[in-house]
Amino acid sequence: MENLLPEDVLTNIIHRLAPRYLAISRCVCKTWCTIIDAHNLLRVDLLPRSLCGIFINFNELSMPEFFFRPSKGPMVSGNFDHLPLGSCIVDHCNGLLLFRNYVVNPATRQSAPLPPCPSPNMVVEHFFHRGHLVFDPTLSPHYEVFMIPEIVRYNMLYSDDKLDPAIEELEWPPSPCILHVFSSRTKVWEERSFVREGEAAGNVREGEAAGDVADMRLDHPYVPDTSVYWRRVLYVYCQNKFVMRISLSNGKYQVIKPPLNCEGMAYTNLYLGKSVKGVYCAVHDLASYFLIYILDELSGKMEWVFKDSCRIQPCQIIDGPGPWTLQDINNQEQGFEYEDGNNEAVVEDRFEWDSDNDNVIETNSRGKYNSGGYINFLGFHPYKEVIFLSDTLRRGLAYHLNSSKFQDLGNLRPTNYGTEVGIQPFIRESFPYTPWMGWFPEDN
């Protein structure tokens, strides 16, 4: 082809490819590789390839906080004062944040409003939606928002909280499952149908094969609202402790049951995440014990494979600065300021065990750390086998699965948080953030 087409014409054709196919085209021949490199067509510098920090929704704070490690290059701000007060992050995917009514790119300070989503195709007062973001900049700069239906849990104190028996007996999730999906390409919500492969959710605690609406309504009132988008598949942790695996390529979904403990009972309190080998989950068992599993999809059986565990024990207290810092957005008087008055920091960005003094916490045994109190799970490192934890809302921690070492990251508690009367301090959600330096299509 390079002999038949002028170079400018060939360049124009290649330029129209998505980043993923540009990367493939670069390997076709030396001529194509030279064209792509010479014209800087493959902007890998724009893609989310590094962890920038963790966005955290603290209970009753008006804005999310950003816990991060300063690095060279443009500084990402966690200040979303251009959004309505009280806006909380709902989801994150490959550099974009989903709020209730907006999609935001913190790296470029762009935001795009979401139109109101239609009501679920069921009894409105007993069903609601949770939004989940789908975005892969290697395929397209466009994003989608999937609304996953959930059922209002049963309240025995209210007699009018009962549903029609016919509705209570409906299989859940239904098949086909009709989801409302917003596309930034079309700017409208549309209905998409997904057909189930295999069993419904069932009561995973009792090993039932099929589930219904009544099972979902008796579920525990709190389910960590976590999801993962990986290789054209959306994984959502749903009611009654199952994972919904939604394939965007073939219009089908599967129900994946959680890992089982030694007594054959399903674990609860799962946290989904994406890391080096695909889809992971962390099980928060008891107050200070975490189990890490990897989803094995090669056999087609969707099995959770045990990876590692870590135990946190009381005693040790750590104070002072660490390599990470909190922007403290909610503290108006002492909020975060850029160093030297510009948008660059001066600390080299690295996250490796290449130093004996890189805030390694000395422990008596592998996989154990002495804590001052309660431990929260913050998320998975997307590119390294590392999990992030919060020690009693005081310190951020990193646990490296391969070396079984803990690392102190620094203080993550907002100034004066928890001292106000009537405020219950705790972390509601957290989102490891990978910046995307690209722009929404309408602003290019």
N, C-alpha and C positions, 0 to 999 in steps of 0.2 A: 504493500500500500504506500510505503514511504517513497517508492519510485514513481508512483502514479499521481500522487497528490503533492502540490506545493506545500512547503513547510508551514506557511501561515494558515492554509486551509486545514491541514492535519492538526495543527495546534488548536484551532478553533473547535474542531470536532472533539478532541481529547478534553478540552477545557469544560465541556458540557457534562462530563461524567461525574458521578458522585465520588466522594473521597475513597470509598472502598474499592470502586472499580478503577480509579486512578492508580491506586496502589498495585492492583493486579496488572494494569496495563504497563506499569513501569518495569515489570519483569518480562514483558513479551520479547523485546529486543533492545539493542543498544541505542538505536535511533529514537525509539519512543522514550526510553529512559532519559536520554539527553534532552529531548524536548520538554519533558515534564520538569526536570531539574532546572534547566536554563530559564524557564518561564515561571518557576516557583508555583506550579499548578497545584501540587499536593501540599496544602498548608497544614502539615502535621502539628505545627506549633499552636494551631487553634483548637486541636482536639483535646478532650479531657483525658490526660495521661498521668496525672499526679494528684495526690490527696492534698487539698489546701487547708482543710480544717473540718470542724464539726459544728453544724448549726443545732442549737438546743432550744426547745420550747420549755421554759420554766413556768410552772403553774402560777397564774395570776399576774405575770409580768406582761406589759403592754406590747413588747416586741421580742422577737427571738434574739438570742445571744449567739455570738460566733467565737468559738474556741479554736485557736489556730496556732501554727508555728510560722513565725515571720520568715520570709524567703525573698530572694532577689526577684525583681520584676514587679509588675503591677500588683498593687495591694487590693484585695477584695474586701469590701466593707459589708458588714452585716446590718447596716442601718437602712431600714426600709421605710423611712419617714414619709415617702411619697405615696405609701399605701395607707388605707384607712387604719386608724388606731385600733389595736387589738388584733391585727391580722397575724395569724399563726401559720407556720409551714405545715402543709398536709403531706407532701411527698417530695422526693428528689430523684432525678434521673439524669445521669451523664451531663451535669452542669446546669440544669434548669431546676428551679424550685416551683412547686405547686402550692399556691395559697387557695383559699376558698373561692375567690373570684378573680384570681390573676395567675398568670404564669410569668416568672421573673428569671432573668439571667443576671445574677449578682456581678459577674465579671465585667459586663458591659453596661450595667445599670438600666437595662431595658425591662419593660413590663408590658404585658398584653392582657387585656381584660377577657374574662370568660363570660359568655352570655348565660343566662339562667338555664339550668338543666331541667328538662321535662320530668314530671313526677314518675315514680316507678309504676309499672303496669300491674299494680296490685292494690290492696286496700291501703290507701295512702297513709293513714294514721298509724299503721303498724309496720311500715317498711320505710327505709331511708337508704341513702346512697353514701358510699365512701369513694373519694376520688383517688385515682392512681395514674401517675404520669408515665408515658411511653415516649422515649426519645433516643435516637441513635444518630449522631451527627456524621458518622461514617457512611450512612445511607442517604440521609436527607436532613436539611435544616428545619424540616417541619416536625411538629410534635402532635401527640394525641393524648387525650385524657379519657380514661375508662372509669365509668361509674359502676362499682360493684354493689349490688343490693344486699342489705342486711335487714334483719328482723328485730323489731323492738322486743326486748326481753320481758318476760311475764312478771308482773308485779302482783303478788298475792294479796296486797293490801287494798286493791281496787277491783271491785267485782266487775266493772265495765271494761276491764283490760283483757277480757277473754275474746278470742276470735271464734268465728263460725267453725264448728267441728270439721266441715268440709275443707276449710282452708288449713286448719291445724294438721290434717292428714296428708296434705300435699307433699310430694317428694321434694327434698332440698339437698343440693341445688337442683332446680328444675332442668329438664332437657326437652326441647332446646331452652337455653338460658339467653334471654334477650337483654343485651347491655346497651346503655346509652354511651356513645363515643363522640367526643368532640375532636375535630381535625382542624389544625391551624391552616391547612391547605384550603379547605372549603369554608371555614369560619362558621360552621353550623354543627348542631348535634344530629346524630343519626342513630338508628337502631341497627345493631348487628347481632346475628344469631349464632350461638355456639352450641354444638351438640356434644353431649357427654360421652366419653369413652370409659367403660367400667362402671363401678359402683357409685352410689351416692355417698354422702358424708357419713351418715349413721351416727350412732353414739359411740365415739371412739373409746370412751372409758370402759364401755361394756362390750366392745368388739362387735357391735351390730353391723350388718352388711349394708343396710340402707337407712337413710335419714329422712326426717320430715320436718315440717315447720315447727311442730311442737317440741322436737329435740332442740332446735336452735333457740327457742324462747326460754328454755330452762338453763341455758348456758351461763357460765360465770359472767358477771357484768362487765369485766374488763378484758379485752383482747388486744395485745400490742398490735397497732395498726402498721404492719410492715409489709413491704412488697419488694420484688426484684424483677428487673427486666433484663433478660439475657438471651441473645441469639433468637430474636423474634418470638420469644415466649415471655408472658407475664405471669409471675408467681405471686399469689396473694394469700396471706395468712388470714383465715376467715373464722367466723363463729364456730363453736363446737370443736375448735382446735384442729382444723384440717387446712391443708394448703390447696388452693385452686390453681391448677396449671393451665393457662389459657394460651393456646397456640394461635398466633395471629396469621400464620401462613396457611392453615388448613381449616380454620373455623371450628376447631374442636377443643374440648377442655377435659381435664382429668382431675379426680379428687385424690390427693396424696395424704395419707394418714401420718400423724407425727411419730417420732421414735417411741419405742416402748422401754419401760424400765425393767429391772430384773424380775419384777412380779408380773410382767406382762400387761401392765397398765400404761396407757398413753401419757406421755409427758404433756404438761401444759406450760404456759409462759414461754412460747417459742419466739425467737427473734430471727427473722430472715435477713440474709445479706448476700452480697456478691463479693467473691474474692478470686484468688489465683485460679482455682480449679473449678469454678462455676458457682453453684448455689449452695450456700451454707446455712446452717441454723444453729443458734445458741440456745441451750435449755438452761433456764435459771431455776435450778433445783435447790430448794431451801433458801436461806437468806444469803449464803456466801459460797455457793458451789455452782460452777458452770460446766456444762458438757457441750462439746462442739461436734457437729455432724456435717458431712458432705452428702449431697444428694447424688446418688449413682443412677444415671439414666441409660447407661450403655446396655444393660440387660433388658431394658424395656419395662422393668417391674417397678421403677421409681422407689428405690430403697435408700434409707438413711444409713450411712456408714460412719461409725464412730471415728473421730479424728483425735481428740484431746480433751483434757479436763483441767480445771484450775480451781483451787480452793483458797478462799480469803479468810484469814483468822484475825481476831481482834488483838490489839496491843500497840503496834507501831504507829507513831504520829509523825508526819512529814510536814514541814513548813518551809516558807521561803519561795523564791522564784524558780521557775522551771523553763525548759526550752520552748514551751507553748505559753500563750497568753490569752486572756479573755478581753474582748473589745469593750465589754461593760456598757453596752448601748443604752440600757435602761437607767444608768446613773447619769443624769443630766449634768451634774457639776464636775464629775471626774471621768467623763466618757473617753473612749480611746481616741488618740490623736496619732496621725502618721508621724514617723520619725523624720526629723529634719524638715518638716513642713511640706513634704511631697508624698507621692504615692509609692515610694519604694522603701523597703526595709533592707537591713544590711546583714542579716544572718543567712548563711548558706543553707539551702533547703536540702536536707538529707534525712533519711529515716532508716539508718543501718546500724548494726552493732559493730562499728569500726573504731570504737573508742572505749577504753576501760573506764572513762569518766563521764559517759553520756547518760547520767542520771539513772544508772542501773541500781535497782533496789536489791540489797543483799538479803537473801532469804536462807532459811535453814535447809530447805529441800526444794527440789524442782517443782514448779507449778504452784507454789504456795506464797502468799503475801499476807503480812500482818496489817489489818485494817483497823481504823478507829470506829467503824460502825457499818451502816448499810451500803451495799454495793448496787449500782445501776449499770445495766448494759447499754453502751452508747452506739455500738455498731462495729462492722468489719472494715478493715483496710481493704480497698478494692483491688490493690495490686500486690499486696504482701499478706502472708498468713499471720495477721495480727488482729487482735480484738481490742476495742477501747472500752474502758470502764470508768465509772465515777465512784469515788470513795466518799460516801456521806456528804455529797454535794460540796466537797472541799477540794479534792485533788482529782485531776485527770490521770488515768493510768493506761499504759499499753502493755498487753501481754503477748509475747511472741511465741507462737505455737511450736515452731521448730526448735527453739532453744529453751523453752519453758522459763524465760526470764521476764520479770516485770520491769517496767520503766516508768518512773514518775515524770509526768508531763508538765505539772504546774497547777496553780490555783484556777478553778473554773467556777467558783461561787461568785455571783454578782454582788456588788457592794451593798451591804445592809440587807441582803435578801434573807427573809425569815425572821427579821427583828420586828416587822410591822405587826400590829395586833390584828388578828383575824385572818392572816394569810398562812396557809399551809404550804410550806416549801417542799416541792418535789419536782422531778423532771418528768414532763409529760411525753415528749417525743424527742428524738435526736436523729440527725441525718449527716453521715459522712459526706463531704462535699468535694467534688472533682470539677474544677472550673472549665467551662467551654468559652473560648475567646471569640467565637463566631457571633453572627448577628441574625436576628429574625429576618426572613426573606423580604418582608415589606420595607425594611430599613436598609437593604443593601444598595 
